[in-house]
């Protein structure tokens, strides 16, 4: 499977009425994520092969279901990807970006709106998502985050959060 076969992208293109011919239509994607720290470590999930950003470490989270609130989506996504229950501890940072996904099906213009919530683990049992968009999760120290950043293995949202946190210190 290649990134162009990403089920979320294909579903969104199909729901936008694209039949696979001509240029793909623009896609708007709403997503919610959690910034979860424990004992000085940040919880990240690795994007599974066949998904956009494969191999990169990202915040736990993902696309909202139709009609789902960002708060509910963030809590659901954390549970799906890690097995952990979490609560939201404050207002989100909201990132709105546009660009182009370069896929085998063609260039797909996108508008990505991401809600990023500070969260705390309240329960659950760590459990890896099976056959989902992530294939691992781990708690990363500052030194490990620096190594991943140097190796260009962090998703853009993680890098942005780390930069904002550094400015707040």
C-alpha positions in Angstrom: 0.0 0.0 0.0 1.3 3.5 -0.8 0.3 6.8 0.7 -2.1 7.4 -2.2 -4.0 4.3 -1.0 -4.5 5.9 2.4 -8.1 4.9 3.3 -8.9 8.2 4.8 -7.8 10.2 1.7 -9.6 7.8 -0.6 -12.8 8.0 1.5 -12.7 11.8 1.6 -12.1 12.0 -2.2 -14.9 9.6 -2.8 -17.3 11.5 -0.5 -16.4 14.7 -2.4 -17.8 13.0 -5.5 -14.5 12.0 -7.2 -14.8 8.9 -9.4 -11.1 8.6 -9.9 -11.0 10.5 -13.2 -9.6 14.0 -13.7 -8.0 16.1 -11.0 -8.8 15.1 -7.4 -11.0 17.6 -5.6 -9.8 19.7 -2.6 -10.1 18.0 0.8 -10.9 19.6 4.2 -9.8 17.5 7.1 -10.8 18.1 10.7 -8.7 16.3 13.3 -8.1 16.4 17.1 -5.0 15.4 19.1 -3.7 15.2 22.6 -0.5 16.5 24.1 0.1 14.1 27.0 3.1 14.2 29.3 4.0 11.9 32.1 7.2 11.9 34.1 8.8 14.4 31.8 8.1 12.3 28.7 5.8 13.0 25.7 3.4 10.4 24.4 3.8 9.9 20.6 2.4 7.4 18.1 4.3 6.2 15.0 2.4 6.4 11.7 1.9 2.9 10.2 3.1 2.0 6.7 0.7 2.9 3.9 -0.5 6.1 5.7 0.5 9.7 5.0 3.6 10.4 7.1 4.5 6.8 7.5 7.3 6.2 10.0 7.0 9.6 11.6 6.1 10.0 15.2 3.0 12.0 15.8 0.7 13.1 18.6 -2.0 10.6 19.4 -5.1 11.7 17.5 -6.6 11.8 14.1 -9.6 12.6 11.9 -13.0 13.5 13.4 -16.0 11.4 12.5 -18.9 13.3 10.8 -20.6 15.4 13.5 -18.1 14.5 16.2 -16.9 17.3 18.4 -13.1 17.9 18.6 -13.1 17.1 22.3 -14.8 13.8 21.9 -12.6 13.0 18.9 -9.4 13.7 20.8 -10.4 11.4 23.7 -11.6 8.7 21.3 -8.4 8.8 19.2 -6.1 8.6 22.2 -8.0 5.5 23.4 -8.0 3.9 20.0 -4.3 4.4 19.4 -2.9 3.7 22.9 -5.6 2.0 25.0 -5.4 4.9 27.5 -8.3 7.0 28.8 -7.5 10.7 29.1 -9.2 13.9 30.0 -8.8 17.3 28.5 -7.1 19.9 30.8 -7.6 23.1 28.9 -8.3 24.9 25.7 -6.9 23.7 22.4 -4.3 25.2 20.2 -5.8 25.3 16.7 -3.7 24.9 13.6 -5.2 25.7 10.2 -3.0 24.8 7.2 -3.4 24.5 3.5 -1.1 22.7 1.0 -1.0 19.9 -1.5 -0.7 16.2 -0.9 1.4 14.8 -3.8 -0.2 11.3 -4.3 -0.2 8.8 -7.1 -3.8 9.7 -7.9 -2.7 13.3 -8.4 -2.1 16.4 -6.4 -4.8 16.8 -3.8 -5.2 20.4 -2.4 -6.1 20.2 1.3 -7.2 22.4 4.2 -6.3 20.7 7.5 -7.7 22.1 10.7 -6.2 20.5 13.8 -7.4 20.9 17.4 -4.5 20.1 19.9 -5.6 19.6 23.5 -3.5 19.4 26.7 -4.5 16.1 28.2 -3.8 13.8 31.2 -4.0 10.1 31.4 -6.8 9.0 33.8 -6.9 5.3 33.3 -6.9 2.5 30.7 -4.3 0.0 29.9 -1.6 0.6 27.3 -2.5 -1.3 24.2 -1.4 -1.0 20.6 -3.9 -0.2 17.9 -4.5 -3.2 15.6 -4.6 -2.5 11.9 -5.0 1.2 12.3 -3.1 4.3 11.2 -0.4 3.8 13.9 1.8 0.8 14.5 3.6 1.9 17.8 3.5 4.3 20.6 6.0 5.3 23.2 6.8 7.9 25.9 9.8 10.1 24.7 12.2 12.0 26.8 13.5 15.4 25.7 16.8 13.8 24.5 14.9 11.2 22.5 12.7 13.9 21.0 15.8 15.9 20.0 17.2 12.7 18.3 14.0 12.1 16.4 13.9 15.7 15.3 17.5 15.6 14.1 16.6 12.5 12.1 13.5 14.2 10.7 11.2 11.5 12.2 8.7 13.9 13.9 5.5 15.0 12.3 5.1 18.7 11.7 2.5 19.1 14.5 4.9 17.6 17.1 7.7 20.0 16.0 5.3 22.9 16.2 4.2 21.9 19.7 7.8 21.5 20.9 8.7 24.9 19.4 5.7 26.6 21.2 6.7 24.9 24.5 10.3 26.0 24.1 9.1 29.6 23.7 6.9 29.4 26.8 9.8 28.3 29.0 
